[in-house]
Amino acid sequence: MTEIRPLRLHRPTAVSQMLRAIREDIERPAGAWPLASKDGIENPGYVIRVAANRTTRERAYELAHRVYLARGYAAEDGRMIVAPYDADSKTLTLLAEDDRGEAAGTVTLVFDGPRGLPCDELFPNELAELRREGRRLVEVTRLAIDKAHANNKRLLVHLFNFISVYARRIERGTDFIIEVNPRHVAFYRRLMLFKTQGAERPCPRVNGAPAVLLKLDLAEQAAEIRAVGGSEGRARGPNGRTLYAQYMGWAREPELAAWLKAEHRAMPHADAAHFGLVELADTLVQAGT
């Protein structure tokens, strides 16, 4: 059983700082929205990689642990945030590096299947209803931004842009599912068109911190990108100013999708065992993976 410890109060996370800055820029009454850091540098040389080997996966898991630990969301007796879904052949983890090669951000996609999704722990009824409707669910999880990169808003945009392309074009998902802290709900609803799917509940996976379940229809997202993607914030779509005006143009998505598909690798049995995913590693062996 997961031990629930009292939640400690900390300064805002890098993700919180980014979301607030992005919201303030988009909600300006007029003009373009330059995705620039406070020092005026729009892109300090970020590289996004698919975490497809032991080294890159370990760096992503370690970054998530550092960020979660600083918020009191992770135990101090470990050094990585790793879960059984990481050994699933479809799971995709991205790792962003800065111009020095340091880990700057990470996010993971988990695809629905017989084992379900991490969100099933808190919101089983809500997800069951969506499955009855025939929805192909994709969970966005383990989003972490190093505090040193809180001021560069383009990093967050790129991470979400990449996972959106992969989910829609490679795995044909119909909906993003994400658990977010209540203070972030307004951002996701207003600027990314998510809708509330489940009311606030304490989440044991982050030491009892509150979580709200949100859902995004990826077909609605695609329509918005067709309308405003690639405009660098200069276009207003059917839903007004949204984050999707900062996504790449629709015509560029197939090239990115092909690259992501080529870079992705299922976790081999030896790595699953290395990360302590023994039970699932044995399952992979029996399946001949």
C-alpha positions in Angstrom: 0.0 0.0 0.0 1.3 3.5 -0.9 2.1 5.6 2.1 0.3 8.9 2.0 2.5 11.6 3.6 1.5 15.2 4.4 2.0 17.4 1.4 4.8 20.0 1.8 4.4 23.5 0.4 7.1 24.6 -2.1 7.7 27.4 -4.6 5.8 27.0 -7.9 7.1 24.3 -10.1 8.8 25.0 -13.4 5.6 23.7 -15.2 3.4 26.1 -13.1 5.7 29.0 -14.0 5.5 28.1 -17.7 1.7 27.7 -17.7 1.3 31.1 -16.0 3.6 32.9 -18.4 2.0 31.3 -21.4 -1.5 32.2 -20.2 -0.4 35.8 -19.7 1.1 36.1 -23.2 -1.9 34.5 -25.0 -4.4 36.6 -23.1 -2.8 39.9 -24.1 -5.4 41.9 -26.0 -3.5 42.2 -29.3 -0.4 41.3 -31.2 1.6 38.2 -31.8 2.8 36.0 -29.0 6.6 35.4 -29.2 7.5 32.2 -27.3 10.6 33.7 -25.8 12.3 33.3 -22.5 12.6 36.4 -20.2 16.1 37.1 -21.5 14.8 37.4 -25.0 16.2 34.1 -26.3 13.5 32.3 -28.2 15.2 28.9 -28.5 18.5 28.2 -26.7 19.2 25.1 -28.6 16.8 22.5 -27.3 16.9 19.0 -28.7 14.0 16.5 -28.2 14.8 12.8 -28.2 12.7 9.7 -28.0 13.9 7.9 -24.9 14.5 4.6 -26.7 17.5 3.1 -24.8 18.5 2.5 -21.2 20.5 5.7 -21.0 17.9 8.1 -22.3 15.1 6.4 -20.4 17.1 6.6 -17.1 17.8 10.3 -17.6 14.1 10.9 -18.2 13.1 8.9 -15.1 15.7 10.7 -13.0 14.6 14.1 -14.1 11.0 13.3 -13.2 12.1 12.1 -9.8 14.1 15.3 -9.1 11.2 17.5 -10.1 8.6 15.5 -8.2 10.8 15.2 -5.1 11.2 19.0 -4.9 7.4 19.2 -4.7 7.0 16.4 -2.1 5.4 14.2 -4.7 8.1 11.4 -4.6 9.8 9.4 -2.0 13.4 10.4 -1.0 14.7 6.8 -1.0 14.7 6.5 -4.8 16.3 8.2 -7.8 13.8 7.5 -10.6 10.1 7.7 -11.3 9.4 4.4 -13.1 6.2 2.4 -13.5 5.0 -0.9 -15.0 3.6 0.9 -18.1 7.2 1.9 -19.0 7.8 -1.7 -20.2 4.8 -1.7 -22.5 5.9 -1.8 -26.1 3.7 1.2 -27.0 4.7 3.6 -24.2 6.5 6.7 -25.6 8.8 8.9 -23.5 10.4 12.1 -24.7 13.5 13.7 -23.3 14.4 17.3 -24.0 18.0 18.4 -23.6 19.4 21.9 -23.5 22.3 23.2 -25.4 24.7 21.7 -22.9 23.2 18.3 -23.2 21.5 18.5 -19.8 18.0 17.0 -19.3 15.5 19.9 -19.4 12.1 18.2 -19.7 10.3 15.0 -20.2 6.8 13.7 -20.8 5.4 10.2 -21.3 2.4 8.8 -23.3 0.7 5.6 -22.1 -1.8 3.9 -24.5 -4.9 2.1 -23.3 -4.9 -1.7 -23.4 -5.7 -4.8 -21.3 -3.8 -3.4 -18.3 -5.6 -0.1 -18.4 -4.1 3.3 -17.7 -2.5 4.9 -14.6 -5.7 7.1 -14.3 -7.8 4.0 -13.7 -6.5 4.0 -10.1 -8.5 7.2 -9.4 -11.0 7.5 -12.1 -12.1 4.0 -13.2 -15.8 4.8 -13.8 -15.0 7.8 -15.9 -12.6 5.9 -18.1 -15.0 2.9 -18.3 -17.6 5.2 -19.7 -15.3 6.5 -22.4 -14.3 3.0 -23.4 -17.9 2.0 -23.7 -18.2 4.9 -26.2 -15.4 3.3 -28.2 -12.8 6.0 -27.4 -9.1 5.1 -27.8 -7.5 6.7 -24.8 -4.0 8.0 -24.5 -2.7 9.2 -21.1 -0.3 12.1 -20.8 1.8 11.5 -17.7 5.1 12.2 -15.9 5.4 15.7 -17.3 8.4 17.3 -15.7 10.4 20.5 -16.5 13.7 21.3 -14.8 13.4 24.5 -12.8 16.4 26.0 -14.7 14.1 26.0 -17.8 10.9 27.5 -16.3 11.2 30.6 -18.4 11.4 29.0 -21.8 7.8 28.5 -22.9 8.7 26.9 -26.2 10.0 23.8 -24.5 6.5 23.0 -23.2 4.9 23.7 -26.5 7.3 21.4 -28.4 6.8 18.5 -25.9 3.0 18.7 -26.3 3.2 19.2 -30.1 5.4 16.1 -30.4 3.2 13.8 -28.3 0.0 15.1 -30.1 1.4 14.1 -33.5 2.5 10.7 -32.2 -0.8 10.0 -30.5 -3.0 11.0 -33.5 -1.0 9.9 -36.4 0.9 6.8 -35.2 -1.4 5.2 -32.6 -4.7 6.7 -33.9 -5.7 7.8 -30.4 -9.0 9.6 -30.1 -8.5 11.4 -26.7 -5.8 12.6 -24.4 -6.4 11.9 -20.7 -4.4 13.7 -18.0 -4.5 14.2 -14.3 -3.6 17.8 -13.3 -3.4 19.8 -10.2 -6.6 21.9 -9.7 -4.6 25.1 -10.1 -3.7 24.1 -13.7 -7.2 23.2 -14.8 -8.0 26.7 -16.2 -5.0 26.7 -18.4 -5.7 23.3 -19.9 -9.3 24.1 -20.5 -8.9 27.6 -21.9 -5.8 27.3 -24.0 -5.7 23.6 -24.9 -9.4 22.8 -25.1 -9.4 20.1 -22.5 -12.7 19.3 -20.7 -13.2 18.2 -17.1 -13.9 14.5 -17.0 -13.5 13.7 -13.3 -13.7 15.8 -10.1 -10.8 16.5 -7.7 -9.4 13.5 -5.8 -6.2 12.8 -3.8 -3.7 10.9 -5.9 -1.6 8.4 -4.0 1.0 8.3 -6.9 2.0 11.8 -5.9 1.7 11.5 -2.2 -1.9 12.5 -2.0 -1.7 15.7 -4.0 -5.1 16.6 -5.5 -5.8 15.7 -9.1 -8.5 16.5 -11.6 -9.2 14.3 -14.6 -9.2 16.2 -18.0 -9.9 14.9 -21.5 -9.1 16.3 -24.9 -10.8 15.2 -28.1 -7.9 14.9 -30.5 -10.1 15.4 -33.5 -11.0 18.8 -32.1 -7.3 19.5 -31.5 -6.6 18.6 -35.1 -9.2 21.0 -36.4 -7.7 23.8 -34.4 -4.2 23.0 -35.6 -5.4 23.0 -39.3 -6.8 26.4 -38.7 -3.9 28.1 -36.8 -0.9 25.8 -36.6 2.3 27.3 -37.8 1.2 30.9 -37.4 3.5 31.6 -34.4 0.6 33.0 -32.4 -0.6 35.4 -35.1 -3.8 33.5 -35.9 -7.0 33.2 -34.0 -8.9 30.0 -34.5 -12.5 28.9 -33.9 -11.8 28.9 -30.1 -10.0 32.3 -30.0 -6.4 32.4 -28.8 -5.1 28.9 -28.0 -1.7 27.2 -27.6 -2.2 25.5 -31.0 -1.2 28.7 -32.8 2.3 27.8 -31.6 2.2 24.3 -33.0 3.9 23.4 -36.3 1.8 23.7 -39.4 -0.5 20.8 -40.3 1.5 20.0 -43.5 4.7 19.4 -41.4 3.1 16.8 -39.1 3.6 13.7 -41.4 7.4 14.2 -41.4 7.5 14.5 -37.6 5.3 11.5 -37.2 7.6 9.4 -39.4 10.6 10.5 -37.4 9.0 9.6 -34.1 7.9 6.2 -35.3 11.4 5.5 -36.6 13.0 6.6 -33.3 10.7 4.7 -31.0 11.8 1.4 -29.5 10.0 -1.0 -27.2 11.8 -1.5 -23.9 13.8 -4.8 -24.2 13.5 -7.5 -21.5 17.0 -6.7 -20.1 16.1 -3.0 -19.6 12.7 -3.9 -18.0 14.6 -6.1 -15.5 17.1 -3.3 -15.0 14.4 -0.8 -14.0 12.8 -3.3 -11.6 9.9 -4.2 -13.8 10.4 -7.9 -13.3 6.9 -9.1 -13.5 6.2 -7.3 -16.7 9.6 -8.2 -18.0 8.7 -11.9 -17.6 5.4 -11.2 -19.5 7.4 -9.8 -22.3 9.6 -12.8 -22.5 6.6 -15.1 -22.6 5.1 -13.0 -25.4 8.4 -13.3 -27.3 9.2 -9.6 -27.2 
